[in-house]
Amino acid sequence: MVSFCGIQIGPVLDVYGPTWLTVTSLALYIATFISLGDCQDYWHFVVVMSLVASAATPIVFVVPVAVIGQYFRKRRETATGLAMSGGSLGGILFPLILETLDNEIGFAWTTPVIDLITAVMLLAGCILLCPRKAKKNVFPDFRILLHPAVNPMTLGVFFIEWGFFIGLEYIASYALANGISKRLSYLMVVFLNAGSFPGRWLAGIVADKFGRMKTMIMANLLCVIAMLAIWLPANGNVIAVIVFVVVFGFASVSNISLVPVCVGESCSTQDYGRYYSTGYTVVSLGALTGVTIAGEILLQSSGAYLGLIIFAGVSYVAGFICFLSLVLLKNQLV
């Protein structure tokens, strides 16, 4: 659902601006959290999260980043990194708020509180995000994927998403499976987001100084090291796992803040939303398939995480190769 909706968000943004899109996401998220507290059966959660929330998610992912790209050209890396560091704060605060409120007032009353916080944040976004000069064509253009720079970049980010979401989704279950306490295992995601906070804005500053593609390659290399040199031999050691989570959080989310500005090299500011959403529609399939493949590897390995970790590390190696080849290709064309 996220992939299906994402392809259209960029063109609509380029034509009509961000206001109505953010208002739509606000309404959908309010409906999501109001309904979530009343869910009883499994299919209730599927409908609410897979349909309603998934229709709002691509708007929140694409619109703020694309609007920043429309306003900034020279200092786009720093601006994008600073803006996206807010996501890391949310990743730290929301799990802690959710856990605390769930223990104090129960899940049914926790969701309206989360709903209120989300509504206030999105309302601020509706007010602060201002439109730029509009384009006329509201339809997506798949020819963007044939662009000589967009093509290998999209493939590289696809592989990176494989590795990233495996680390994000499985680190807590890995910790539990290796005898780490339930609370500390839950906090692994918080530690990851704590590491990601400086990673997001520092990546932008470094990219402004040394170049966005070079910084992207360095970030991918650090992710490979985190996966294969820290997580793989950790063997459930608490300190090693925490070190991995923080290092991986620091390096991996720089990919999140750098990819949008790398896309911006291939288009004008007016077409930025269209290029960004089209590329990420393909990339989002990596998030879906990567976690599924990792789950099957885990199942076939009888719960052993060795194969899963190797697959995540190799995925980052593939992403590293794609971006390195893109830089070499650009150097040949210059």
C-alpha positions as CSV (number, residue, x, y, z in Angstrom):
1,M,0.0,0.0,0.0
2,V,2.9,2.4,0.8
3,S,4.5,1.5,-2.5
4,F,1.3,1.9,-4.5
5,C,0.4,5.4,-3.0
6,G,4.0,6.6,-3.0
7,I,4.3,6.8,-6.8
8,Q,1.6,9.4,-7.0
9,I,2.7,11.6,-4.1
10,G,5.6,13.3,-5.8
11,P,3.6,14.5,-8.9
12,V,0.7,15.7,-6.8
13,L,3.1,17.6,-4.6
14,D,4.8,19.2,-7.7
15,V,1.4,20.3,-9.0
16,Y,-0.7,21.2,-6.0
17,G,1.9,21.8,-3.2
18,P,2.1,20.1,0.2
19,T,-0.9,21.6,2.1
20,W,-3.7,19.3,1.0
21,L,-1.4,16.3,1.2
22,T,-0.4,17.0,4.8
23,V,-4.0,17.7,5.7
24,T,-4.9,14.3,4.3
25,S,-2.2,12.5,6.2
26,L,-3.3,14.3,9.4
27,A,-6.9,13.0,8.9
28,L,-5.7,9.5,8.1
29,Y,-3.4,9.3,11.1
30,I,-6.1,10.6,13.5
31,A,-8.5,7.9,12.1
32,T,-5.7,5.3,12.5
33,F,-5.0,5.9,16.2
34,I,-8.7,6.4,17.1
35,S,-9.5,3.0,15.5
36,L,-6.4,1.3,16.9
37,G,-7.5,1.5,20.5
38,D,-10.8,-0.4,19.6
39,C,-9.1,-3.2,17.6
40,Q,-9.9,-6.6,19.0
41,D,-9.2,-9.2,16.2
42,Y,-6.2,-9.6,14.1
43,W,-8.0,-8.5,10.9
44,H,-8.9,-5.2,12.6
45,F,-5.2,-4.3,13.0
46,V,-4.6,-5.4,9.4
47,V,-7.3,-3.0,8.1
48,V,-6.2,-0.1,10.2
49,M,-2.4,-0.4,9.8
50,S,-2.2,-1.9,6.3
51,L,-4.8,0.3,4.6
52,V,-5.5,3.5,6.6
53,A,-2.0,4.1,8.1
54,S,-0.3,2.9,4.9
55,A,-2.1,5.5,2.9
56,A,-0.8,8.3,5.2
57,T,2.7,7.0,5.6
58,P,4.1,7.8,2.1
59,I,2.8,11.4,2.4
60,V,4.8,11.8,5.6
61,F,7.9,10.2,4.1
62,V,7.9,12.0,0.8
63,V,6.4,15.5,1.3
64,P,8.7,17.1,4.0
65,V,11.9,15.8,2.3
66,A,10.7,16.9,-1.1
67,V,9.7,20.4,0.0
68,I,13.1,20.9,1.6
69,G,14.7,19.8,-1.7
70,Q,12.6,22.3,-3.6
71,Y,13.8,25.2,-1.5
72,F,17.5,24.3,-1.1
73,R,20.1,23.6,-3.7
74,K,23.4,24.7,-2.4
75,R,23.0,23.6,1.2
76,R,20.5,20.8,0.6
77,E,22.5,18.1,2.4
78,T,22.7,20.1,5.7
79,A,19.1,21.2,5.5
80,T,17.8,17.7,4.8
81,G,19.9,16.1,7.5
82,L,18.8,18.6,10.2
83,A,15.2,18.2,9.3
84,M,15.3,14.4,9.3
85,S,17.0,14.3,12.7
86,G,13.6,15.0,14.0
87,G,12.6,11.5,13.0
88,S,15.4,10.1,15.3
89,L,13.9,12.1,18.2
90,G,10.5,10.6,17.5
91,G,12.1,7.1,17.3
92,I,13.6,7.7,20.8
93,L,10.6,9.3,22.5
94,F,7.6,7.4,21.0
95,P,8.7,3.9,22.2
96,L,9.4,5.2,25.7
97,I,6.1,7.1,25.8
98,L,4.2,4.1,24.5
99,E,5.7,1.7,27.0
100,T,5.2,4.0,29.9
101,L,1.6,4.8,29.1
102,D,0.7,1.2,28.3
103,N,1.8,0.2,31.7
104,E,0.0,3.1,33.4
105,I,-3.3,3.5,31.6
106,G,-3.5,0.5,29.2
107,F,-3.3,0.3,25.4
108,A,-6.9,1.5,24.7
109,W,-6.2,4.9,26.4
110,T,-2.6,5.1,25.2
111,T,-3.6,5.3,21.5
112,P,-5.6,8.6,21.9
113,V,-2.7,10.2,23.7
114,I,-0.4,9.1,20.8
115,D,-3.1,10.4,18.4
116,L,-3.1,13.8,20.1
117,I,0.7,14.1,19.9
118,T,0.8,13.0,16.3
119,A,-2.1,15.4,15.4
120,V,-0.2,18.4,16.9
121,M,3.0,17.5,15.1
122,L,1.3,17.1,11.8
123,L,-0.8,20.2,12.2
124,A,2.5,22.2,12.6
125,G,3.7,20.5,9.4
126,C,0.6,21.6,7.6
127,I,1.2,25.2,8.6
128,L,5.0,25.3,8.1
129,L,5.3,23.5,4.7
130,C,4.9,26.1,2.0
131,P,4.5,25.3,-1.7
132,R,6.8,26.3,-4.5
133,K,6.2,27.0,-8.2
134,A,3.8,24.3,-9.5
135,K,4.2,21.9,-12.5
136,K,1.3,21.1,-14.8
137,N,1.6,17.3,-15.2
138,V,0.1,15.4,-12.2
139,F,0.9,11.9,-13.6
140,P,3.9,9.8,-12.6
141,D,6.7,9.4,-15.1
142,F,8.4,6.0,-15.0
143,R,10.9,7.1,-17.6
144,I,12.7,8.7,-14.6
145,L,14.0,5.2,-13.7
146,L,15.8,5.0,-17.1
147,H,17.9,8.0,-16.1
148,P,21.6,6.9,-16.2
149,A,22.1,8.2,-12.6
150,V,18.8,7.3,-11.1
151,N,18.9,3.7,-12.3
152,P,22.0,2.5,-10.4
153,M,21.1,4.8,-7.4
154,T,17.7,3.2,-7.1
155,L,19.2,-0.3,-7.3
156,G,21.8,0.7,-4.7
157,V,19.2,2.1,-2.2
158,F,17.0,-1.0,-2.8
159,F,19.9,-3.2,-1.5
160,I,20.5,-0.8,1.3
161,E,16.9,-1.0,2.4
162,W,17.2,-4.8,2.5
163,G,20.0,-4.5,5.0
164,F,18.6,-1.6,6.9
165,F,15.2,-3.0,7.7
166,I,16.6,-6.4,8.6
167,G,18.8,-4.7,11.3
168,L,15.9,-2.5,12.4
169,E,13.2,-5.2,12.5
170,Y,15.2,-8.2,13.9
171,I,17.6,-6.6,16.5
172,A,15.0,-6.8,19.3
173,S,14.1,-10.5,18.6
174,Y,17.8,-11.3,18.2
175,A,18.5,-9.8,21.6
176,L,15.7,-11.9,23.2
177,A,16.8,-15.0,21.5
178,N,20.3,-14.6,22.9
179,G,19.2,-14.2,26.5
180,I,19.1,-10.4,26.8
181,S,16.3,-9.2,29.1
182,K,13.0,-8.2,27.6
183,R,13.2,-4.6,28.6
184,L,16.8,-4.2,27.3
185,S,15.8,-5.9,24.1
186,Y,12.9,-3.5,23.6
187,L,15.3,-0.6,24.2
188,M,17.6,-1.7,21.4
189,V,15.4,0.3,18.9
190,V,15.7,3.3,21.2
191,F,19.5,3.0,21.3
192,L,19.5,2.7,17.5
193,N,17.5,5.9,17.1
194,A,19.8,7.6,19.7
195,G,22.7,6.8,17.4
196,S,20.8,7.9,14.4
197,F,20.2,11.4,15.7
198,P,23.8,12.7,15.2
199,G,24.2,10.5,12.2
200,R,21.4,12.3,10.3
201,W,22.6,15.8,10.6
202,L,26.3,15.1,10.6
203,A,25.9,13.2,7.3
204,G,24.5,16.4,5.7
205,I,27.3,18.6,7.0
206,V,30.0,16.1,5.9
207,A,28.3,15.8,2.5
208,D,28.4,19.6,2.0
209,K,32.1,19.5,2.6
210,F,33.3,16.2,0.8
211,G,30.4,15.5,-1.6
212,R,27.2,13.6,-1.2
213,M,28.2,10.5,-3.1
214,K,31.5,10.1,-1.3
215,T,29.7,10.5,2.0
216,M,27.1,7.9,1.0
217,I,29.8,5.4,0.1
218,M,31.6,6.0,3.5
219,A,28.3,5.5,5.3
220,N,27.6,2.2,3.5
221,L,31.1,1.0,4.3
222,L,30.6,1.7,7.9
223,C,27.3,-0.2,7.8
224,V,29.1,-3.2,6.3
225,I,31.6,-3.0,9.1
226,A,28.9,-2.8,11.7
227,M,27.0,-5.8,10.3
228,L,29.9,-8.2,9.5
229,A,32.6,-7.1,12.0
230,I,30.4,-6.2,15.1
231,W,27.0,-7.9,14.9
232,L,28.1,-11.2,13.2
233,P,30.7,-12.1,15.9
234,A,28.7,-10.6,18.8
235,N,27.2,-13.9,19.7
236,G,24.7,-12.3,22.1
237,N,27.2,-10.3,24.1
238,V,25.2,-7.4,25.5
239,I,28.0,-4.8,25.2
240,A,28.8,-5.9,21.6
241,V,25.1,-5.8,20.6
242,I,24.6,-2.3,22.0
243,V,27.8,-1.1,20.3
244,F,26.5,-2.5,17.0
245,V,23.1,-0.9,17.5
246,V,24.5,2.6,18.1
247,V,27.1,2.3,15.3
248,F,24.6,0.9,12.9
249,G,22.1,3.6,13.8
250,F,24.6,6.3,13.3
251,A,25.7,5.0,9.9
252,S,22.5,3.6,8.4
253,V,20.3,6.6,8.8
254,S,22.8,8.8,7.0
255,N,21.6,6.8,4.0
256,I,18.1,8.1,4.7
257,S,19.2,11.7,4.9
258,L,21.6,11.5,1.9
259,V,19.6,9.6,-0.6
260,P,17.1,12.5,-1.2
261,V,19.9,14.9,-1.9
262,C,21.6,12.3,-4.2
263,V,18.4,12.1,-6.2
264,G,18.4,15.9,-6.4
265,E,21.6,15.8,-8.5
266,S,19.6,14.4,-11.4
267,C,16.7,16.8,-11.6
268,S,15.5,20.4,-11.3
269,T,14.0,21.6,-8.0
270,Q,10.6,21.7,-9.6
271,D,10.8,18.0,-10.5
272,Y,12.3,16.9,-7.2
273,G,9.1,15.5,-5.6
274,R,8.4,13.5,-8.8
275,Y,11.9,12.0,-8.9
276,Y,12.1,11.3,-5.2
277,S,8.7,9.5,-4.9
278,T,9.2,7.5,-8.1
279,G,12.6,6.2,-7.0
280,Y,11.3,5.4,-3.5
281,T,8.3,3.5,-4.8
282,V,10.7,0.9,-6.2
283,V,13.0,1.1,-3.1
284,S,10.1,0.6,-0.7
285,L,9.6,-2.9,-2.2
286,G,13.1,-3.6,-0.8
287,A,11.8,-3.0,2.7
288,L,8.9,-5.5,2.1
289,T,10.9,-8.2,0.5
290,G,14.1,-7.9,2.6
291,V,12.3,-8.6,5.9
292,T,10.3,-11.4,4.3
293,I,13.5,-13.1,2.9
294,A,15.3,-12.6,6.3
295,G,12.3,-14.3,8.0
296,E,12.5,-17.3,5.7
297,I,16.3,-17.5,6.3
298,L,15.6,-17.5,10.0
299,L,13.0,-20.1,9.7
300,Q,15.2,-22.4,7.6
301,S,18.0,-21.9,10.1
302,S,15.9,-23.1,13.0
303,G,16.1,-19.7,14.7
304,A,19.8,-19.2,14.2
305,Y,20.6,-15.6,13.2
306,L,23.9,-16.2,11.4
307,G,22.5,-16.5,7.9
308,L,20.2,-13.5,8.5
309,I,23.1,-11.3,9.5
310,I,25.3,-12.4,6.6
311,F,22.4,-11.6,4.2
312,A,22.0,-8.1,5.7
313,G,25.7,-7.5,5.4
314,V,25.9,-8.7,1.8
315,S,23.0,-6.5,1.0
316,Y,25.0,-3.5,2.2
317,V,28.0,-4.7,0.2
318,A,25.8,-4.7,-2.9
319,G,24.5,-1.2,-2.2
320,F,28.1,0.0,-1.7
321,I,29.1,-1.5,-5.1
322,C,26.2,0.3,-6.8
323,F,27.1,3.7,-5.4
324,L,30.8,3.2,-6.1
325,S,30.0,2.3,-9.7
326,L,27.8,5.4,-10.0
327,V,30.7,7.6,-8.9
328,L,33.1,5.9,-11.3
329,L,30.5,6.3,-14.1
330,K,30.2,10.0,-13.4
331,N,33.9,10.5,-13.3
332,Q,34.2,8.9,-16.8
333,L,31.4,11.1,-18.1
334,V,33.1,14.3,-16.8
